Amino acid sequence: MSFFLIRLLQHFSHMELDLDAQPPEARPPSEWAGSEGQRGVEKIMPRMHLTLYIEGGLWVKMTEAEKAT
């Protein structure tokens, strides 16, 4: 599995969070902004049940890497 992920990621030159694609109910509360510690900088809502997951999904924008010649 890790080999597959590494090979997939090698095809992209840039990745960034797409916060606009995240559902509003899955975003951290606005009152968290400016708080001390990790809560003040969170842009996603990590959750845990049996495994760790991101509330609303983790959406990213990726730029395809140029082919090597």
Secondary structure, DSSP 8 states (H G I E B T S, - for coil): -HHHHHHHHTTEEEEEE-GGGS-GGGS--GGGTT-SSGGGT--S-EEESSSEEETT---EEEEE-----
